[in-house]
Amino acid sequence: MELPHISKAFTQAKMRINRVAQECNRPVEKITLIAVSKKQKEDRVDASLAAGHRVFGENRVQEAQKRWSSRRYNYPDLRLHLIGPLQSNKAADAVRLFDVIHTIDRPKIAVAVAREAAQQNKYIQCFIQVNTGDEPQKSGISPYELSSFVDFCRKEIGLLIIGLMCIPPIDEEAAIHFGFLNTLASRNNLTGLSMGMSGDYEEAIRFGATHIRVGSALFGSRG
Ligand SMILES: *Cc1c(COP(=O)(O)O)cnc(C)c1O
């Protein structure tokens, strides 16, 4: 995508978000557009910053450090979301750099993030990633174990859980998974729903998404 097109793509996405929110009677302020900048060229990221966008998603801690550590000084109102899998040896760096982690997907990571958050005195917000399709090779908490895991995070280790996140199986109707995640969130008294990507974010909004993660529709194809 050429640079002038990026600001247009952001405007268009925001118009679509507005329209869908209106259609389903939801306040648009409750929907955060996370611009997924992973593997995008630096000039595209700068174009989106110039267009006024401040909320970004990255899937790897080291890449994100390289890109955002210095930019943070120039843009103090940046909000950075980690949307990719986290290893416990990167937990310290992740807690330092990011504002929100979407991929709390197992007890070990929950514990590591909670420990770092306490140590750094940082109220980092977290989503629990749910394996809504119960796919064997996919990361995320099984829907069957979710309630006890939410309890563990809240009561035993004091992690600030704000919602649930899912990545639907590619060969299935995403809407089913969005609806399921919404049900699981209500059951556990959680209001945040991180779901929906370039191809299906409008559908996700209809099912209550509060955080949509959109990459290629804003920046063009990666790499
Ligand atoms: C890459 C990625 C996205 C963005 O995907 P697009 O199809 O480019 O919008 C969203 N969520 C996660 C977890 C991702 O890894």
The ligand as an ORCA input file, in Angstrom:
! r2SCAN-3c Opt
* xyz 0 1
  C      -1.624    -10.653     12.580
  C      -2.722    -10.701     13.551
  C      -3.880     -9.911     13.385
  C      -4.107     -9.013     12.182
  O      -4.394     -9.761     11.057
  P      -4.944     -9.073      9.712
  O      -5.612    -10.181      8.997
  O      -3.761     -8.537      9.001
  O      -5.906     -8.009     10.103
  C      -4.836     -9.971     14.380
  N      -4.687    -10.759     15.466
  C      -3.606    -11.538     15.650
  C      -3.502    -12.378     16.873
  C      -2.599    -11.540     14.696
  O      -1.511    -12.311     14.900
*
